[in-house]
Amino acid sequence: MSTNQIQKKLQEVIEHGDTRLLKMLYAVAKEYSDENFVVPGKPMTTKVFQNRIQSAKKRIASGQFTKHSDLEKEIKTW
């Protein structure tokens, strides 16, 4: 569903919604608008992202990773 289609459907729901539904939708919208979704730093390009994935796969294949159980033990020492 496209953004326009979603907007139209939501508008229909809002126009026909009861007070309870409207309060819920308002609460969700308010919470969303109050959030700070800006992540500091420079956006990653697709190329950089793909390179990082390949690099991680190579590290995993060569055994360069930490097991979950080892990580849990390490966390306890923090």
Secondary structure, 3 states (H helix, E strand, C coil): CCHHHHHHHHHHHHHHCCHHHHHHHHHHHHHHHHCCCCCCCCCCCHHHHHHHHHHHHHHHHCCCCCCHHHHHHHHHCC
